[in-house]
Amino acid sequence: MFTSETLIHAGQTFLMLFGELFGLFIGISFLVALLQIYVSQERIKKILTTPRKGLNSVLGALLGAVTPFCSCSTIPVLVGLFKSGAPFCGAISFLLTSPILNPAIITLMLAFFGVKATIIYMAFTFIFAVVMGLILDAAGFEKEIKNVSVRGGHQDAVSWETMQGTFWQKQLQAFKISIKDAFGLFKGVVLYLLLGAGIGAFIYEFVPTDLLANFAGAGNLWAVPLAAVVGIPMYIRTETMIPIASILISKGVAPGVMIALILGGAGASIPEVSLLGSIFKKKMVITFVLCIFAVATITGYIFNLVM
């Protein structure tokens, strides 16, 4: 099993995966940093103060999808939305899409799963966030907000509005800051990228295909909800999981199982749920976790049907 030939193949797979991840991560991080300069947290608050609930929920989901804040930044923005009088439905739609539908996830899915899978993922998660925002608003969950103020997260130290100079001078500043941020972020996650590429290479070369296909293939109906349950308490970094998922799918694991695992971990990790517990009462926190479980499970079954 562990021959020189298989070890060489595993090393080649590792280098290929890490090379792809390096290029994708730098490109994604640059665009993300640039986007966060153009779309500041204050601008989000202004956009989401429209009084029309249907439109507000759609706008909330859209902003959550294009502003890739981590949970430590999403929660302070959410508190700011509530304090500025933004309708509950839009704020919740923003909260639901922010961790599970953002440029990083979309780009990685395009690279590893293709256009069809990415469109299905984007459409269903977006619609789910809009609908759940409206449902929870109509059900009176607004009363589940605690009267608290959350501090922390990324500050709007640099935004388009705070920059000085002409249009092109500001563009140059934004590009320089974004490049610096991209490589700074890479230093922070390089171990996760190495881990993801290493695990993926090991699975590809040494784990039997039949074993994975029998345990987590499309024929096992319980594999999807089980993957969602397993993913929710895990703090899964998307950068680590998506390359591993692409390898597992090539070895026979059902696409829906992997999507459920990724969605569960990205949408309701322990750090995010802990932060939510500081601004929501227990009923809303439980409801949020159930929403993530539902979207992970349903999306997983849809993937298994159409992929």
KENU-610886 format. One record per residue (C-alpha): residue number from 1; residue in one letter; x, z, y. Coordinates in nm, 4 decimals, padded with zeros to 6 digits, always signed. Last residue first. Layout:
<atoms>
+-----+----+----------+----------+----------+
!   i ! aa !        x !        z !        y !
+-----+----+----------+----------+----------+
! NUM !  A !        X !        Z !        Y !
...
+-----+----+----------+----------+----------+
</atoms>
This chain:
<atoms>
+-----+----+----------+----------+----------+
!   i ! aa !        x !        z !        y !
+-----+----+----------+----------+----------+
! 307 !  M ! -02.5835 ! -00.9641 ! +01.5764 !
! 306 !  V ! -02.9592 ! -00.9697 ! +01.6391 !
! 305 !  L ! -03.0997 ! -00.7010 ! +01.4114 !
! 304 !  N ! -02.7973 ! -00.4705 ! +01.3942 !
! 303 !  F ! -02.7589 ! -00.4808 ! +01.7718 !
! 302 !  I ! -03.1262 ! -00.3904 ! +01.8191 !
! 301 !  Y ! -03.0825 ! -00.0936 ! +01.5825 !
! 300 !  G ! -02.7843 ! +00.0309 ! +01.7842 !
! 299 !  T ! -02.9636 ! -00.0166 ! +02.1163 !
! 298 !  I ! -03.2500 ! +00.1975 ! +01.9830 !
! 297 !  T ! -03.0132 ! +00.4717 ! +01.8651 !
! 296 !  A ! -02.7938 ! +00.4866 ! +02.1764 !
! 295 !  V ! -03.0935 ! +00.4641 ! +02.4127 !
! 294 !  A ! -03.2714 ! +00.7448 ! +02.2275 !
! 293 !  F ! -02.9675 ! +00.9719 ! +02.2011 !
! 292 !  I ! -02.8960 ! +00.9234 ! +02.5730 !
! 291 !  C ! -03.2572 ! +01.0080 ! +02.6566 !
! 290 !  L ! -03.2446 ! +01.3129 ! +02.4260 !
! 289 !  V ! -02.9354 ! +01.4370 ! +02.6131 !
! 288 !  F ! -03.1171 ! +01.3925 ! +02.9467 !
! 287 !  T ! -03.4251 ! +01.5733 ! +02.8158 !
! 286 !  I ! -03.2128 ! +01.8686 ! +02.7033 !
! 285 !  V ! -03.0547 ! +01.8876 ! +03.0503 !
! 284 !  M ! -03.3979 ! +01.8584 ! +03.2134 !
! 283 !  K ! -03.5449 ! +02.1462 ! +03.0092 !
! 282 !  K ! -03.2376 ! +02.3652 ! +03.0642 !
! 281 !  K ! -03.2631 ! +02.3641 ! +03.4430 !
! 280 !  F ! -03.0603 ! +02.1094 ! +03.6339 !
! 279 !  I ! -02.7729 ! +02.1439 ! +03.8826 !
! 278 !  S ! -02.5116 ! +02.3491 ! +03.6932 !
! 277 !  G ! -02.6279 ! +02.2327 ! +03.3522 !
! 276 !  L ! -02.5486 ! +01.8763 ! +03.4608 !
! 275 !  L ! -02.1831 ! +01.9757 ! +03.4887 !
! 274 !  S ! -02.1836 ! +02.1094 ! +03.1331 !
! 273 !  V ! -02.3594 ! +01.7939 ! +03.0105 !
! 272 !  E ! -02.0882 ! +01.5827 ! +03.1739 !
! 271 !  P ! -01.7997 ! +01.7788 ! +03.0210 !
! 270 !  I ! -01.9691 ! +01.7837 ! +02.6746 !
! 269 !  S ! -02.0124 ! +01.4066 ! +02.6612 !
! 268 !  A ! -02.3582 ! +01.2622 ! +02.7126 !
! 267 !  G ! -02.3382 ! +00.8929 ! +02.8002 !
! 266 !  A ! -01.9906 ! +00.7866 ! +02.6907 !
! 265 !  G ! -02.0037 ! +00.9680 ! +02.3560 !
! 264 !  G ! -02.3562 ! +00.8665 ! +02.2633 !
! 263 !  L ! -02.3103 ! +00.5120 ! +02.3897 !
! 262 !  I ! -01.9862 ! +00.4618 ! +02.1953 !
! 261 !  L ! -02.1299 ! +00.6023 ! +01.8705 !
! 260 !  A ! -02.4531 ! +00.4045 ! +01.9024 !
! 259 !  I ! -02.2544 ! +00.0876 ! +01.9783 !
! 258 !  M ! -02.0405 ! +00.1456 ! +01.6682 !
! 257 !  V ! -02.3381 ! +00.1909 ! +01.4394 !
! 256 !  G ! -02.5156 ! -00.1091 ! +01.5900 !
! 255 !  P ! -02.2205 ! -00.3365 ! +01.5176 !
! 254 !  A ! -02.2444 ! -00.2491 ! +01.1436 !
! 253 !  V ! -01.9137 ! -00.1438 ! +00.9884 !
! 252 !  G ! -01.7773 ! -00.4224 ! +00.7662 !
! 251 !  K ! -01.4027 ! -00.4352 ! +00.8330 !
! 250 !  S ! -01.4367 ! -00.6701 ! +01.1327 !
! 249 !  I ! -01.6806 ! -00.4179 ! +01.2787 !
! 248 !  L ! -01.4230 ! -00.1412 ! +01.2344 !
! 247 !  I ! -01.1587 ! -00.3461 ! +01.4175 !
! 246 !  S ! -01.3862 ! -00.4143 ! +01.7150 !
! 245 !  A ! -01.4884 ! -00.0479 ! +01.7213 !
! 244 !  I ! -01.1272 ! +00.0698 ! +01.7388 !
! 243 !  P ! -01.0726 ! -00.1582 ! +02.0393 !
! 242 !  I ! -01.3921 ! -00.0161 ! +02.1980 !
! 241 !  M ! -01.3194 ! +00.3498 ! +02.1231 !
! 240 !  T ! -01.0004 ! +00.4272 ! +02.3104 !
! 239 !  E ! -01.0765 ! +00.2640 ! +02.6464 !
! 238 !  T ! -01.4324 ! +00.3949 ! +02.6178 !
! 237 !  R ! -01.3021 ! +00.7502 ! +02.6172 !
! 236 !  I ! -01.5000 ! +00.9553 ! +02.3729 !
! 235 !  Y ! -01.5620 ! +01.3188 ! +02.4659 !
! 234 !  M ! -01.7522 ! +01.3993 ! +02.1492 !
! 233 !  P ! -02.0737 ! +01.6034 ! +02.1552 !
! 232 !  I ! -02.2907 ! +01.2877 ! +02.1844 !
! 231 !  G ! -02.0952 ! +01.0601 ! +01.9470 !
! 230 !  V ! -02.1844 ! +01.2403 ! +01.6222 !
! 229 !  V ! -02.5557 ! +01.2343 ! +01.7033 !
! 228 !  A ! -02.5402 ! +00.8649 ! +01.8019 !
! 227 !  A ! -02.3461 ! +00.7814 ! +01.4825 !
! 226 !  L ! -02.6082 ! +00.9651 ! +01.2754 !
! 225 !  P ! -02.8835 ! +00.7712 ! +01.4536 !
! 224 !  V ! -02.7134 ! +00.4424 ! +01.3530 !
! 223 !  A ! -02.5983 ! +00.5325 ! +00.9998 !
! 222 !  W ! -02.9446 ! +00.6382 ! +00.8841 !
! 221 !  L ! -03.0583 ! +00.2804 ! +00.8229 !
! 220 !  N ! -02.7679 ! +00.2018 ! +00.5871 !
! 219 !  G ! -02.8040 ! -00.1708 ! +00.5176 !
! 218 !  A ! -02.6224 ! -00.2650 ! +00.8387 !
! 217 !  G ! -02.3019 ! -00.1142 ! +00.7032 !
! 216 !  A ! -02.1779 ! +00.2362 ! +00.7766 !
! 215 !  F ! -02.0925 ! +00.3931 ! +00.4408 !
! 214 !  N ! -02.0996 ! +00.0895 ! +00.2134 !
! 213 !  A ! -01.9263 ! -00.1409 ! +00.4641 !
! 212 !  L ! -01.6596 ! +00.1211 ! +00.5412 !
! 211 !  L ! -01.5601 ! +00.1712 ! +00.1779 !
! 210 !  D ! -01.5828 ! -00.1989 ! +00.0962 !
! 209 !  T ! -01.3370 ! -00.2924 ! +00.3733 !
! 208 !  P ! -01.0611 ! -00.0685 ! +00.2423 !
! 207 !  V ! -00.8646 ! +00.1147 ! +00.5182 !
! 206 !  F ! -00.4941 ! +00.0173 ! +00.5363 !
! 205 !  E ! -00.4350 ! -00.2818 ! +00.7641 !
! 204 !  Y ! -00.7289 ! -00.2892 ! +01.0031 !
! 203 !  I ! -00.7742 ! +00.0880 ! +01.0007 !
! 202 !  F ! -00.4080 ! +00.1483 ! +01.0903 !
! 201 !  A ! -00.4104 ! -00.1152 ! +01.3671 !
! 200 !  G ! -00.7275 ! +00.0323 ! +01.5202 !
! 199 !  I ! -00.5889 ! +00.3849 ! +01.5064 !
! 198 !  G ! -00.2708 ! +00.2733 ! +01.6829 !
! 197 !  A ! -00.4502 ! +00.0634 ! +01.9456 !
! 196 !  G ! -00.6862 ! +00.3505 ! +02.0280 !
! 195 !  L ! -00.4053 ! +00.6062 ! +02.0362 !
! 194 !  L ! -00.1869 ! +00.3867 ! +02.2568 !
! 193 !  L ! -00.4795 ! +00.3353 ! +02.4943 !
! 192 !  Y ! -00.5551 ! +00.7072 ! +02.4989 !
! 191 !  L ! -00.1867 ! +00.7848 ! +02.5670 !
! 190 !  V ! -00.1868 ! +00.5294 ! +02.8509 !
! 189 !  V ! -00.4850 ! +00.7008 ! +03.0140 !
! 188 !  G ! -00.3290 ! +00.8842 ! +03.3095 !
! 187 !  K ! -00.0449 ! +00.6375 ! +03.3627 !
! 186 !  F ! -00.3014 ! +00.3565 ! +03.3706 !
! 185 !  L ! -00.4986 ! +00.5390 ! +03.6398 !
! 184 !  G ! -00.1930 ! +00.5399 ! +03.8656 !
! 183 !  F ! -00.1313 ! +00.1734 ! +03.7842 !
! 182 !  A ! -00.4836 ! +00.0845 ! +03.8966 !
! 181 !  D ! -00.4742 ! +00.3227 ! +04.1953 !
! 180 !  K ! -00.1618 ! +00.1535 ! +04.3343 !
! 179 !  I ! -00.3179 ! -00.1893 ! +04.2885 !
! 178 !  S ! -00.6395 ! -00.0697 ! +04.4560 !
! 177 !  I ! -00.4564 ! +00.0842 ! +04.7527 !
! 176 !  K ! -00.2594 ! -00.2360 ! +04.8121 !
! 175 !  F ! -00.5707 ! -00.4537 ! +04.7818 !
! 174 !  A ! -00.7733 ! -00.2318 ! +05.0193 !
! 173 !  Q ! -00.4935 ! -00.2303 ! +05.2768 !
! 172 !  L ! -00.4707 ! -00.6099 ! +05.2590 !
! 171 !  Q ! -00.8472 ! -00.6396 ! +05.3041 !
! 170 !  K ! -00.8332 ! -00.4016 ! +05.6017 !
! 169 !  Q ! -00.5667 ! -00.6192 ! +05.7652 !
! 168 !  W ! -00.7824 ! -00.9222 ! +05.6891 !
! 167 !  F ! -01.0891 ! -00.7756 ! +05.8638 !
! 166 !  T ! -00.8879 ! -00.6472 ! +06.1609 !
! 165 !  G ! -00.7533 ! -00.2929 ! +06.1839 !
! 164 !  Q ! -00.8493 ! +00.0592 ! +06.0764 !
! 163 !  M ! -01.0061 ! +00.1788 ! +05.7516 !
! 162 !  T ! -01.2752 ! +00.4496 ! +05.7570 !
! 161 !  E ! -01.5721 ! +00.2155 ! +05.7048 !
! 160 !  W ! -01.4104 ! +00.0292 ! +05.4158 !
! 159 !  S ! -01.3509 ! +00.3566 ! +05.2352 !
! 158 !  V ! -01.0556 ! +00.5858 ! +05.1788 !
! 157 !  A ! -01.0844 ! +00.9635 ! +05.1625 !
! 156 !  D ! -01.4317 ! +00.9326 ! +05.0046 !
! 155 !  Q ! -01.3620 ! +01.2341 ! +04.7883 !
! 154 !  H ! -01.3279 ! +01.2160 ! +04.4164 !
! 153 !  G ! -01.4945 ! +01.4989 ! +04.2294 !
! 152 !  G ! -01.5365 ! +01.8544 ! +04.3432 !
! 151 !  R ! -01.8152 ! +02.0688 ! +04.4806 !
! 150 !  V ! -02.1655 ! +02.1027 ! +04.3450 !
! 149 !  S ! -02.4305 ! +02.2606 ! +04.5656 !
! 148 !  V ! -02.7199 ! +02.4423 ! +04.4067 !
! 147 !  N ! -03.0960 ! +02.4792 ! +04.4385 !
! 146 !  K ! -03.1699 ! +02.3935 ! +04.0758 !
! 145 !  I ! -03.3534 ! +02.0732 ! +03.9931 !
! 144 !  E ! -03.6202 ! +02.1072 ! +03.7211 !
! 143 !  K ! -03.9010 ! +02.0635 ! +03.9776 !
! 142 !  E ! -03.8150 ! +01.6934 ! +03.9936 !
! 141 !  F ! -03.9183 ! +01.6720 ! +03.6279 !
! 140 !  G ! -04.2765 ! +01.6111 ! +03.7356 !
! 139 !  A ! -04.3812 ! +01.3753 ! +03.4577 !
! 138 !  A ! -04.4072 ! +01.0854 ! +03.7069 !
! 137 !  D ! -04.0406 ! +01.1295 ! +03.8022 !
! 136 !  L ! -03.9370 ! +01.1521 ! +03.4376 !
! 135 !  I ! -04.1280 ! +00.8317 ! +03.3617 !
! 134 !  L ! -03.9918 ! +00.6405 ! +03.6647 !
! 133 !  G ! -03.6288 ! +00.7285 ! +03.5899 !
! 132 !  M ! -03.6883 ! +00.6607 ! +03.2208 !
! 131 !  V ! -03.8136 ! +00.3085 ! +03.2977 !
! 130 !  V ! -03.5195 ! +00.2178 ! +03.5220 !
! 129 !  A ! -03.2596 ! +00.3616 ! +03.2823 !
! 128 !  F ! -03.4145 ! +00.1882 ! +02.9791 !
! 127 !  I ! -03.4267 ! -00.1455 ! +03.1591 !
! 126 !  F ! -03.0556 ! -00.1200 ! +03.2429 !
! 125 !  T ! -02.9557 ! -00.0058 ! +02.8926 !
! 124 !  F ! -03.1539 ! -00.2902 ! +02.7353 !
! 123 !  A ! -03.0300 ! -00.5704 ! +02.9561 !
! 122 !  M ! -02.6641 ! -00.4664 ! +02.9651 !
! 121 !  Y ! -02.6327 ! -00.4220 ! +02.5880 !
! 120 !  I ! -02.8106 ! -00.7469 ! +02.5080 !
! 119 !  I ! -02.5957 ! -00.9329 ! +02.7626 !
! 118 !  T ! -02.2769 ! -00.7775 ! +02.6201 !
! 117 !  A ! -02.3655 ! -00.8650 ! +02.2606 !
! 116 !  K ! -02.4314 ! -01.2293 ! +02.3505 !
! 115 !  V ! -02.1199 ! -01.2662 ! +02.5703 !
! 114 !  G ! -01.8588 ! -01.1491 ! +02.3206 !
! 113 !  F ! -01.7783 ! -00.8288 ! +02.1335 !
! 112 !  F ! -01.4119 ! -00.7504 ! +02.2154 !
! 111 !  A ! -01.3469 ! -00.9105 ! +02.5539 !
! 110 !  L ! -01.7046 ! -00.9062 ! +02.6817 !
! 109 !  M ! -01.7414 ! -00.5465 ! +02.5663 !
! 108 !  L ! -01.4246 ! -00.4470 ! +02.7500 !
! 107 !  T ! -01.5508 ! -00.6105 ! +03.0696 !
! 106 !  I ! -01.8946 ! -00.4470 ! +03.0484 !
! 105 !  I ! -01.7519 ! -00.1016 ! +02.9698 !
! 104 !  A ! -01.5127 ! -00.1106 ! +03.2650 !
! 103 !  P ! -01.7643 ! -00.2675 ! +03.5042 !
! 102 !  N ! -02.0273 ! +00.0033 ! +03.4434 !
! 101 !  L ! -02.3209 ! +00.0651 ! +03.2115 !
! 100 !  I ! -02.2984 ! +00.3841 ! +03.0035 !
!  99 !  P ! -02.1647 ! +00.6487 ! +03.2456 !
!  98 !  S ! -02.3383 ! +00.5369 ! +03.5702 !
!  97 !  T ! -02.6522 ! +00.3976 ! +03.4059 !
!  96 !  L ! -02.8310 ! +00.7258 ! +03.3383 !
!  95 !  L ! -02.7334 ! +00.9067 ! +03.6584 !
!  94 !  F ! -02.8340 ! +00.6117 ! +03.8780 !
!  93 !  S ! -03.1712 ! +00.5934 ! +03.7017 !
!  92 !  I ! -03.2030 ! +00.9678 ! +03.7642 !
!  91 !  A ! -03.1286 ! +00.9311 ! +04.1363 !
!  90 !  G ! -03.3736 ! +00.6429 ! +04.1679 !
!  89 !  C ! -03.6572 ! +00.8352 ! +04.0012 !
!  88 !  F ! -03.5958 ! +01.1550 ! +04.2018 !
!  87 !  P ! -03.6520 ! +00.9874 ! +04.5375 !
!  86 !  A ! -03.3601 ! +01.0283 ! +04.7805 !
!  85 !  G ! -03.4100 ! +01.3244 ! +05.0150 !
!  84 !  S ! -03.0506 ! +01.3572 ! +05.1376 !
!  83 !  K ! -03.0068 ! +01.6767 ! +04.9352 !
!  82 !  F ! -03.1106 ! +01.5019 ! +04.6121 !
!  81 !  L ! -02.8746 ! +01.2118 ! +04.6743 !
!  80 !  G ! -02.5888 ! +01.4479 ! +04.7606 !
!  79 !  V ! -02.6436 ! +01.6332 ! +04.4338 !
!  78 !  L ! -02.6233 ! +01.3019 ! +04.2458 !
!  77 !  V ! -02.3038 ! +01.2066 ! +04.4313 !
!  76 !  P ! -02.1560 ! +01.5437 ! +04.3278 !
!  75 !  I ! -02.2567 ! +01.4691 ! +03.9651 !
!  74 !  T ! -02.1215 ! +01.1123 ! +03.9558 !
!  73 !  S ! -01.7755 ! +01.2214 ! +04.0709 !
!  72 !  C ! -01.6892 ! +01.4613 ! +03.7870 !
!  71 !  S ! -01.8837 ! +01.2320 ! +03.5509 !
!  70 !  C ! -01.6516 ! +00.9379 ! +03.6201 !
!  69 !  F ! -01.7571 ! +00.6928 ! +03.8887 !
!  68 !  P ! -01.7938 ! +00.3309 ! +03.7875 !
!  67 !  T ! -02.0093 ! +00.2078 ! +04.0748 !
!  66 !  V ! -02.1586 ! -00.1240 ! +03.9631 !
!  65 !  A ! -02.3989 ! -00.0027 ! +03.6930 !
!  64 !  G ! -02.5012 ! +00.3170 ! +03.8708 !
!  63 !  L ! -02.5759 ! +00.1107 ! +04.1803 !
!  62 !  L ! -02.7982 ! -00.1226 ! +03.9801 !
!  61 !  A ! -02.9807 ! +00.1649 ! +03.8061 !
!  60 !  G ! -03.0461 ! +00.3360 ! +04.1390 !
!  59 !  L ! -03.1614 ! +00.0100 ! +04.2975 !
!  58 !  V ! -03.4103 ! -00.0443 ! +04.0129 !
!  57 !  S ! -03.5360 ! +00.3145 ! +04.0443 !
!  56 !  N ! -03.5686 ! +00.2810 ! +04.4207 !
!  55 !  L ! -03.7617 ! -00.0445 ! +04.3907 !
!  54 !  G ! -04.0167 ! +00.1224 ! +04.1651 !
!  53 !  K ! -04.0232 ! +00.4394 ! +04.3754 !
!  52 !  R ! -04.0733 ! +00.2882 ! +04.7192 !
!  51 !  P ! -03.9364 ! +00.5459 ! +04.9695 !
!  50 !  T ! -03.5938 ! +00.3854 ! +05.0224 !
!  49 !  T ! -03.3349 ! +00.6644 ! +05.0367 !
!  48 !  L ! -03.1220 ! +00.5101 ! +04.7645 !
!  47 !  I ! -02.9388 ! +00.2665 ! +04.9900 !
!  46 !  K ! -02.8258 ! +00.5398 ! +05.2294 !
!  45 !  K ! -02.6972 ! +00.7633 ! +04.9485 !
!  44 !  I ! -02.5041 ! +00.4740 ! +04.7954 !
!  43 !  R ! -02.3459 ! +00.4008 ! +05.1335 !
!  42 !  E ! -02.2269 ! +00.7606 ! +05.1561 !
!  41 !  Q ! -02.0637 ! +00.7314 ! +04.8132 !
!  40 !  S ! -01.8676 ! +00.4296 ! +04.9295 !
!  39 !  V ! -01.9256 ! +00.0755 ! +04.8082 !
!  38 !  Y ! -01.6387 ! -00.1331 ! +04.9517 !
!  37 !  I ! -01.3621 ! +00.1153 ! +04.8656 !
!  36 !  Q ! -01.5218 ! +00.1930 ! +04.5291 !
!  35 !  L ! -01.5333 ! -00.1770 ! +04.4494 !
!  34 !  L ! -01.1610 ! -00.2186 ! +04.5158 !
!  33 !  A ! -01.0809 ! +00.0735 ! +04.2841 !
!  32 !  V ! -01.3027 ! -00.0781 ! +04.0145 !
!  31 !  L ! -01.1505 ! -00.4251 ! +04.0567 !
!  30 !  F ! -00.7968 ! -00.2845 ! +04.0198 !
!  29 !  S ! -00.9009 ! -00.0637 ! +03.7263 !
!  28 !  I ! -01.0564 ! -00.3610 ! +03.5447 !
!  27 !  G ! -00.7467 ! -00.5788 ! +03.5849 !
!  26 !  I ! -00.5059 ! -00.3000 ! +03.4874 !
!  25 !  F ! -00.7252 ! -00.2043 ! +03.1906 !
!  24 !  L ! -00.7749 ! -00.5583 ! +03.0663 !
!  23 !  G ! -00.4058 ! -00.6449 ! +03.0724 !
!  22 !  F ! -00.3015 ! -00.3199 ! +02.9058 !
!  21 !  L ! -00.5847 ! -00.3352 ! +02.6518 !
!  20 !  E ! -00.4924 ! -00.6855 ! +02.5396 !
!  19 !  G ! -00.1259 ! -00.5894 ! +02.5041 !
!  18 !  F ! -00.2210 ! -00.2716 ! +02.3189 !
!  17 !  L ! -00.4327 ! -00.4655 ! +02.0703 !
!  16 !  M ! -00.1658 ! -00.7295 ! +02.0065 !
!  15 !  L ! +00.1142 ! -00.4711 ! +01.9792 !
!  14 !  F ! -00.0871 ! -00.2640 ! +01.7303 !
!  13 !  T ! -00.1799 ! -00.5703 ! +01.5232 !
!  12 !  Q ! +00.1886 ! -00.6687 ! +01.5062 !
!  11 !  G ! +00.2838 ! -00.3171 ! +01.4006 !
!  10 !  A ! +00.0159 ! -00.3159 ! +01.1305 !
!   9 !  H ! +00.1446 ! -00.6507 ! +01.0023 !
!   8 !  I ! +00.5006 ! -00.5139 ! +00.9929 !
!   7 !  L ! +00.3788 ! -00.2037 ! +00.8065 !
!   6 !  T ! +00.1924 ! -00.4237 ! +00.5595 !
!   5 !  E ! +00.5064 ! -00.6290 ! +00.4923 !
!   4 !  S ! +00.7364 ! -00.3277 ! +00.4586 !
!   3 !  T ! +00.5010 ! -00.1851 ! +00.1998 !
!   2 !  F ! +00.2651 ! +00.1064 ! +00.2528 !
!   1 !  M ! +00.0000 ! +00.0000 ! +00.0000 !
+-----+----+----------+----------+----------+
</atoms>
